[in-house]
Amino acid sequence: MMEVAVMERTDQKPAANAAAVELSRVTVRFTTDRGSVTALENIDLTVPNGGFLTLLGPSGCGKSTLLRVVSDLIQPTSGSVKVLGGDAAAARARREIGFVFQDAALLPWRTAIENVSLPLEVGGRNARPGRRTPKELLELVGLAGWENALPHELSGGMRQRVSIARALVNDPKLLLMDEPFGALDEITRDRLNEELLSVWQETDTTILFVTHSIYEAAFLGQQVLLLAARPGRVRETVEVPLPSPRHIEQRESVQFIELAAHLRRVLETC
C-alpha cells in the first residue's frame, strides 16, 4: 500500500499525531453514455494534521475527483474515507472543510468583506470568540484597505485572495484547493504561492492543493502526490526536502531543480 509518509517538520509548527485525511483503496466509477469510467482506482492516502499535500498529474487523472471525495461531494464506489478522524459528511456538516476553486465565484453586488462574510450569514451564525473576523482574514491575505471594494474593482489575484479568506471564515481544519491560481499570470501566481504558505503557517490548517504546475507543486508541498491517468491511481509520492520558511528564490537552487526534474520524469511515465 502506498501512502503519504509523515516527514519531519522543518517549519516550527507543532507536529500532530492524528491524520487529517485517510483513504483506503478508494475507487470511483461514473456511468456515462459510453459506459463505465473509472476516475480513481485503489487510492491509498494518509495526510497528517497540519500537512500540506500537493496533487500533480496529467488531465483526467482524477485530482479534482479526489478532492471531491474528501469533501463529501462525491461518494466513492468502494473503499473507505476518513476525514478529521471520522466521516467526511460529519466533517462537512461541522464546517471543518473549506474549498477554494479555480474561479473565485464572488457575488458581484457584494463587497469583499460581504463576500467573505457570506458563509456566516448562510449558516445563520456569527464568528465565535477567538475566530478571525472577516476583516482580519482579509488582512491575513493581504487585502487590508480593500474591504469595501466590489469584485470588478479587484484584480484576478485579489479576487482569489477574497475567495481564500471566504474559505477560511468558518475556521476549517482542512482546506481543499482546486487549481486556485491556474488562471493567473506567473508573477501574481508566485506572489500568491508565498502568501498561501504564510496563511498556512498562521492557521495550522491542513491543505490539499491541486495543480498542473510542477514548480508550484514542488514549492508549496511537504509532499507531492503524483497521479497517473486512465484510471487515476497513485504513481509515486515524493517528499519535498526544502527548508521553511520558503521563498521563490529557492526555485533557483540545485536542490529544487533536481526535485522538479524528478517530478517531470515521473509525469512523463504517467
C-alpha positions, 0 to 999 in steps of 0.5 A, a space after each residue: 500500500 502506498 501512502 503519504 509518509 509523515 516527514 519531519 517538520 522543518 517549519 516550527 509548527 507543532 507536529 500532530 499525531 492524528 491524520 487529517 485525511 485517510 483513504 483506503 483503496 478508494 475507487 470511483 466509477 461514473 456511468 456515462 453514455 459510453 459506459 463505465 469510467 473509472 476516475 480513481 482506482 485503489 487510492 491509498 492516502 494518509 495526510 497528517 494534521 497540519 500537512 500540506 499535500 500537493 496533487 500533480 498529474 496529467 488531465 483526467 487523472 482524477 485530482 479534482 475527483 479526489 478532492 471531491 471525495 474528501 469533501 463529501 461531494 462525491 461518494 466513492 464506489 468502494 473503499 473507505 474515507 476518513 476525514 478529521 478522524 471520522 466521516 467526511 459528511 460529519 466533517 462537512 456538516 461541522 464546517 471543518 472543510 473549506 474549498 477554494 476553486 479555480 474561479 473565485 465565484 464572488 457575488 458581484 453586488 457584494 463587497 469583499 468583506 460581504 463576500 467573505 462574510 457570506 458563509 456566516 450569514 448562510 449558516 445563520 451564525 456569527 464568528 465565535 470568540 477567538 475566530 478571525 473576523 472577516 476583516 482580519 482574514 482579509 488582512 491575513 491575505 493581504 487585502 487590508 484597505 480593500 474591504 469595501 471594494 466590489 469584485 470588478 474593482 479587484 484584480 484576478 489575484 485579489 479576487 482569489 485572495 477574497 475567495 481564500 479568506 471566504 474559505 477560511 471564515 468558518 475556521 476549517 481544519 482542512 482546506 481543499 484547493 482546486 487549481 486556485 491560481 491556474 488562471 493567473 499570470 506567473 508573477 501574481 501566481 508566485 506572489 500568491 504561492 508565498 502568501 498561501 504558505 504564510 496563511 498556512 503557517 498562521 492557521 495550522 490548517 491542513 491543505 490539499 492543493 491541486 495543480 498542473 504546475 510542477 514548480 508550484 507543486 514542488 514549492 508549496 508541498 511537504 509532499 507531492 502526490 503524483 497521479 497517473 491517468 486512465 484510471 487515476 491511481 497513485 504513481 509515486 509520492 515524493 517528499 519535498 526536502 526544502 527548508 521553511 520558511 520558503 521563498 521563490 528564490 529557492 526555485 533557483 537552487 540545485 536542490 529544487 531543480 533536481 526535485 522538479 526534474 524528478 517530478 517531470 520524469 515521473 509525469 512523463 511515465 504517467 
